[in-house]
Structure formats: structure tokens, C-alpha cells
Amino acid sequence: MYAIIETGGKQYKVAEGDVIKVEKLAVEAGQDYDFDKVLVVAKDSDVTVGAPYVSGAKVSASVLGDGKEKKVVIYKYKPKKGFHKKKGHRQPFTQLQIKSISL
């Protein structure tokens, strides 16, 4: 059984027991979080597609913690002008473990 959920402007394909990283959520580690924006639920050969969301479908997950991705370095440079600018960015995320998918 799997589901496709929407969070943080992105879509994720999840199954029970999966560990995923999503855009940072305002939830403490150890708490549960429910996704209501479920686009597709598939069980064996039975596929339910929402328009845009499947009514009554819910994906439950437990929050493992927060973190930051690896640093992405932005470097700007203009030749012969002496212009150099270096900047870094680390995107925050929340790590979740999918507990159950219900329809």
C-alpha cells in the first residue's frame, strides 16, 4: 500500500515504514503529524485518485527530528572587475517516519 501526499509545495510517494525528509514543519520531535492532503491511495491493484484530494484519506507519521541539509555554496564572480561574492545556504527539513495510511 502506498500514497502520494502533498506538503511544502512538493509531492511525496510514501509507504508504511518509510522515512522521508520534508520542508520544515512546526512540530516537536516525538509527536505525531497527520497529512490530510492525500492525492492518491493505492492498495494492491485498487487505486483511488482524488480530485484534487482523496476525501477521508489520512497519512499518519511520527516526527523523528529537525535538521539542515548539506551546504549549497553560491559563488558570484565577474572577470576583470575584482568582484567576488561567496554565500552559503542550508535548507531546514523535518524527518518523518510514516506509521499508517488509512482510507
FENSUL-V971686 format. One record per residue. N is the residue number from 1. SS is DSSP state (alpha for helix, beta for strand, coil for the rest). PHI is phi in radians with two decimals (999 if undefined). PSI is psi in degrees with one decimal (NA if undefined). Layout:
BEGIN
{{N	SS	PHI	PSI} {N	SS	PHI	PSI}}
END
This chain:
BEGIN
{{1	coil	999	134.9} {2	beta	-2.47	165.7} {3	beta	-2.50	157.2} {4	beta	-2.01	120.2} {5	beta	-1.98	161.1} {6	beta	-2.12	128.1} {7	beta	-2.74	139.7} {8	coil	1.12	26.7} {9	coil	1.36	8.6} {10	beta	-2.21	162.6} {11	beta	-2.03	141.0} {12	beta	-2.28	136.1} {13	beta	-1.62	121.3} {14	beta	-2.25	152.1} {15	beta	-2.32	166.0} {16	coil	-1.10	133.8} {17	coil	1.60	-9.5} {18	coil	-1.21	147.8} {19	beta	-1.97	121.9} {20	beta	-2.22	157.1} {21	beta	-1.94	124.4} {22	beta	-2.13	170.2} {23	beta	-0.98	147.4} {24	coil	-0.95	128.8} {25	coil	-1.91	151.3} {26	coil	-1.51	64.7} {27	coil	-2.38	139.1} {28	coil	-1.35	156.2} {29	coil	-1.13	139.8} {30	coil	1.65	-15.1} {31	coil	-1.48	167.0} {32	beta	-1.73	151.8} {33	beta	-2.40	135.2} {34	beta	-1.95	133.4} {35	beta	-1.72	122.0} {36	coil	-1.69	-21.5} {37	coil	-1.48	78.3} {38	beta	-1.80	120.5} {39	beta	-1.52	-39.9} {40	beta	-2.48	140.0} {41	beta	-2.24	126.8} {42	beta	-2.21	128.3} {43	beta	-2.27	113.5} {44	coil	0.97	-115.2} {45	coil	-1.79	1.5} {46	beta	-1.59	111.0} {47	beta	-1.98	127.5} {48	beta	-1.96	119.7} {49	beta	-1.92	132.5} {50	coil	-1.54	167.7} {51	coil	-2.37	79.1} {52	coil	-1.50	-20.6} {53	coil	-2.04	152.5} {54	coil	-1.38	121.7} {55	coil	-1.28	133.5} {56	coil	1.47	-6.7} {57	coil	-1.45	144.8} {58	beta	-2.60	139.1} {59	beta	-2.05	122.6} {60	beta	-1.78	138.8} {61	beta	-2.46	153.5} {62	beta	-1.88	140.9} {63	beta	-1.47	122.2} {64	beta	-1.52	-31.6} {65	beta	2.74	178.6} {66	beta	-1.92	163.2} {67	beta	-2.95	-172.9} {68	beta	-2.27	143.3} {69	coil	-1.23	175.2} {70	coil	-1.14	152.1} {71	coil	-1.23	134.0} {72	beta	-1.81	123.1} {73	beta	-1.67	128.2} {74	beta	-1.86	122.7} {75	beta	-2.23	120.0} {76	beta	-1.91	142.7} {77	beta	-2.73	135.6} {78	beta	-2.11	121.6} {79	coil	-1.14	145.0} {80	coil	1.14	9.0} {81	coil	-2.02	-10.8} {82	coil	1.29	20.3} {83	beta	-1.72	117.7} {84	beta	-2.39	134.1} {85	beta	-2.46	124.7} {86	beta	-2.09	132.0} {87	beta	-2.50	148.9} {88	beta	-2.18	157.8} {89	beta	-2.53	134.1} {90	coil	-2.16	116.6} {91	coil	-1.39	125.7} {92	beta	-1.30	148.5} {93	beta	-2.49	165.2} {94	beta	-2.09	131.6} {95	beta	-1.72	128.3} {96	beta	-2.17	150.1} {97	beta	-2.02	124.1} {98	beta	-1.29	124.9} {99	beta	-1.68	-47.7} {100	beta	-2.67	154.5} {101	beta	-2.17	121.1} {102	beta	-2.17	148.3} {103	coil	-1.97	NA}}
END
